[in-house]
Amino acid sequence: MSEQTVIHQPDYDVIVIGGGMVGAATALGMAKAGLRVMLVEKLAPSLVWSESMPYQVRVSALTRASENILRNLGAWEGIQARRAHPFVAMHIWESLGGEETHLSAQEVGAPNLGFVVENSVIQAALWEKCQQHKQIEIILEDNLVSLTLTEKNTENSENCQNSQSCISVLPEVHLEKRGILSARLIVGADGAFSQVRHMANIGLDSHDYGQCAVVGCVKTEKSHEDTCWQRYTPDGPFAFLAMDQNVSSIAWYLPLEKMQWALNLDDADFARAVTEASGERLGQVIEVAERGAFTLVRRHAQQYVKPGLALVGDAAHTIHPQAGQGVNLGLLDASALIEVVTQAHEKSKPIGHYAVLRKYERWRKGDNVVVQRSMEFFDGLFRQQPGVQTQLRQAAMPILNRLKPMKHWLIEEALYGREPIPKYAKVNH
Ligand SMILES: Cc1cc2nc3c(=O)[nH]c(=O)nc-3n(C[C@H](O)[C@H](O)[C@H](O)COP(=O)(O)OP(=O)(O)OC[C@H]3O[C@@H](n4cnc5c(N)ncnc54)[C@H](O)[C@@H]3O)c2cc1C
């Protein structure tokens, strides 16, 4: 069979496996570029909403870049119509003493430093838009049985004169109920335990932090003042993320062996333990809601792409969540992938071609590594027992407080992401 032969037309341009926040954003962006998309999600998300619904266990602190992406995708209105809470400052301090650091939106002339939003709210707003888009077909509650990829090496893009000359076999997914479906590009957005990554034989570098994060919402005696509060202790950080009036979501990092202890505490003891972990910064914890715990593992896929396949979000990487960057990085992945695929599509180039997808990988992998490693650096620095590291970090805080340009640069990097920023992450794409 010659290289020019096309075996059959694909059923879709793009098949996205996994309709979490990152997968739904990817599907929407691809459809907005005029591509025919199939979105496969094994668990139907709940789109039912009422203001009286209790706060969900999982929340995300969204950066300005993520807000822009969600606005440009048309999902921000749906988020604001449900609930999203802006925070205007971050306050960081250490249980062992020393100078405290305060980062505020005012310092950089911004209205806020981001929004704290429940994950289910972000997903529901994106799903609403996916359901309305005529280019998107949704398949719910089906299981991925296998994946077949183009193995032919067509790395040299010079050989690709038109969209057909580079394709010898189309990638296919085999779903338990729907059967075999083909696409020009398959996107694995199926989370940290990605089946797509596994089926594509993509290796994983991982590191167990030996830590867990206990999360959930609590009501405190004092107001959070629209601020996210982070206290470093020898066990790990403790954070309050501002939600509603006197309601904050907590992220309490503990050694793994304390996970069951924290989950098994009754509400009164849990409230007391959280009050203590927070150094009583917001006074007593007076009410606690449902809680959950996650073990923390750094994962990084050895490749983000193969011919006909790309991984995005947690399927490609998971990081220590202390700076709340996971879904923010995932949304940047989605935006970068949408951009390189859209460019190829507009030039009638094959969107699943390795050279096209490698642009995405080169763009995002380095950035994700930098963020992963800086989170580890901070975690290591702050988890040390009293000693040289304590003196180092106690010296670092005042320097950061006084070096205004460095402080402003840090705030802006955290808000907008690192250059080059995908178009979707900019205002009014
Ligand atoms: C304690 C904690 C706190 C965090 N806080 C923050 C924060 O403040 N800010 C932030 O940016 N990030 C945060 N993160 C990280 C963030 O939650 C993740 O990065 C984010 O959820 C990843 O989104 P995703 O869409 O890539 O994956 P997921 O949210 O895991 O979604 C994957 C989707 O794929 C579906 N799926 C799985 N397998 C299949 C299959 N075979 N077929 C079809 N569908 C499938 C799943 O049902 C799911 O809907 C935190 C993480 C933790 C653990």
The ligand as an SDF file (V2000), in Angstrom:
LIG
                    3D

 53 58  0  0  0  0  0  0  0  0999 V2000
   -6.3190   18.0050   46.9910 C   0  0  0  0  0  0  0  0  0  0  0  0
   -6.2130   18.6160   45.6450 C   0  0  0  0  0  0  0  0  0  0  0  0
   -6.4160   19.9850   45.5050 C   0  0  0  0  0  0  0  0  0  0  0  0
   -6.2910   20.5880   44.2500 C   0  0  0  0  0  0  0  0  0  0  0  0
   -6.4590   21.9280   44.1430 N   0  0  0  0  0  0  0  0  0  0  0  0
   -6.2720   22.5260   42.9500 C   0  0  0  0  0  0  0  0  0  0  0  0
   -6.4150   23.9450   42.7790 C   0  0  0  0  0  0  0  0  0  0  0  0
   -6.6800   24.7000   43.7150 O   0  0  0  0  0  0  0  0  0  0  0  0
   -6.2000   24.4720   41.5390 N   0  0  0  0  0  0  0  0  0  0  0  0
   -5.8610   23.6900   40.4730 C   0  0  0  0  0  0  0  0  0  0  0  0
   -5.6370   24.2190   39.3750 O   0  0  0  0  0  0  0  0  0  0  0  0
   -5.7720   22.3420   40.5930 N   0  0  0  0  0  0  0  0  0  0  0  0
   -5.9600   21.7440   41.7850 C   0  0  0  0  0  0  0  0  0  0  0  0
   -5.8520   20.3940   41.8920 N   0  0  0  0  0  0  0  0  0  0  0  0
   -5.5910   19.5810   40.7070 C   0  0  0  0  0  0  0  0  0  0  0  0
   -6.8420   19.4260   39.8540 C   0  0  0  0  0  0  0  0  0  0  0  0
   -7.9220   18.9500   40.6360 O   0  0  0  0  0  0  0  0  0  0  0  0
   -6.5730   18.4710   38.6910 C   0  0  0  0  0  0  0  0  0  0  0  0
   -5.4040   18.8860   38.0430 O   0  0  0  0  0  0  0  0  0  0  0  0
   -7.7470   18.4750   37.7240 C   0  0  0  0  0  0  0  0  0  0  0  0
   -8.8880   17.9100   38.3140 O   0  0  0  0  0  0  0  0  0  0  0  0
   -7.3850   17.6780   36.4640 C   0  0  0  0  0  0  0  0  0  0  0  0
   -8.4480   17.7540   35.5520 O   0  0  0  0  0  0  0  0  0  0  0  0
   -8.5370   16.7060   34.3670 P   0  0  0  0  0  0  0  0  0  0  0  0
   -9.7640   17.0860   33.5960 O   0  0  0  0  0  0  0  0  0  0  0  0
   -7.2350   16.6190   33.6590 O   0  0  0  0  0  0  0  0  0  0  0  0
   -8.7150   15.2980   35.0610 O   0  0  0  0  0  0  0  0  0  0  0  0
   -9.9250   14.7660   35.9450 P   0  0  0  0  0  0  0  0  0  0  0  0
  -10.5350   15.8470   36.7360 O   0  0  0  0  0  0  0  0  0  0  0  0
   -9.3900   13.5750   36.6810 O   0  0  0  0  0  0  0  0  0  0  0  0
  -11.0060   14.3000   34.8580 O   0  0  0  0  0  0  0  0  0  0  0  0
  -10.8560   13.1130   34.1180 C   0  0  0  0  0  0  0  0  0  0  0  0
  -12.2160   12.7120   33.5700 C   0  0  0  0  0  0  0  0  0  0  0  0
  -12.0550   11.5690   32.7360 O   0  0  0  0  0  0  0  0  0  0  0  0
  -13.0700   10.6130   33.0260 C   0  0  0  0  0  0  0  0  0  0  0  0
  -12.5240    9.3080   32.6540 N   0  0  0  0  0  0  0  0  0  0  0  0
  -11.5380    8.6090   33.2590 C   0  0  0  0  0  0  0  0  0  0  0  0
  -11.2870    7.4720   32.5720 N   0  0  0  0  0  0  0  0  0  0  0  0
  -12.1400    7.4500   31.5080 C   0  0  0  0  0  0  0  0  0  0  0  0
  -12.3690    6.5360   30.4290 C   0  0  0  0  0  0  0  0  0  0  0  0
  -11.6600    5.4210   30.2980 N   0  0  0  0  0  0  0  0  0  0  0  0
  -13.3240    6.8360   29.5360 N   0  0  0  0  0  0  0  0  0  0  0  0
  -14.0550    7.9770   29.6430 C   0  0  0  0  0  0  0  0  0  0  0  0
  -13.8770    8.8890   30.6490 N   0  0  0  0  0  0  0  0  0  0  0  0
  -12.9310    8.6190   31.5510 C   0  0  0  0  0  0  0  0  0  0  0  0
  -13.3320   10.7910   34.5100 C   0  0  0  0  0  0  0  0  0  0  0  0
  -14.6120   10.3160   34.8670 O   0  0  0  0  0  0  0  0  0  0  0  0
  -13.2030   12.3120   34.6590 C   0  0  0  0  0  0  0  0  0  0  0  0
  -14.4320   12.9640   34.4190 O   0  0  0  0  0  0  0  0  0  0  0  0
   -5.9730   19.7750   43.1310 C   0  0  0  0  0  0  0  0  0  0  0  0
   -5.8030   18.3950   43.2590 C   0  0  0  0  0  0  0  0  0  0  0  0
   -5.9070   17.8100   44.5010 C   0  0  0  0  0  0  0  0  0  0  0  0
   -5.6950   16.3320   44.6450 C   0  0  0  0  0  0  0  0  0  0  0  0
  1  2  1  0
  2  3  1  0
  2 52  2  0
  3  4  2  0
  4  5  1  0
  4 50  1  0
  5  6  2  0
  6  7  1  0
  6 13  1  0
  7  8  2  0
  7  9  1  0
  9 10  1  0
 10 11  2  0
 10 12  1  0
 12 13  2  0
 13 14  1  0
 14 15  1  0
 14 50  1  0
 15 16  1  0
 16 17  1  0
 16 18  1  0
 18 19  1  0
 18 20  1  0
 20 21  1  0
 20 22  1  0
 22 23  1  0
 23 24  1  0
 24 25  2  0
 24 26  1  0
 24 27  1  0
 27 28  1  0
 28 29  2  0
 28 30  1  0
 28 31  1  0
 31 32  1  0
 32 33  1  0
 33 34  1  0
 33 48  1  0
 34 35  1  0
 35 36  1  0
 35 46  1  0
 36 37  1  0
 36 45  1  0
 37 38  2  0
 38 39  1  0
 39 40  1  0
 39 45  2  0
 40 41  1  0
 40 42  2  0
 42 43  1  0
 43 44  2  0
 44 45  1  0
 46 47  1  0
 46 48  1  0
 48 49  1  0
 50 51  2  0
 51 52  1  0
 52 53  1  0
M  END
$$$$
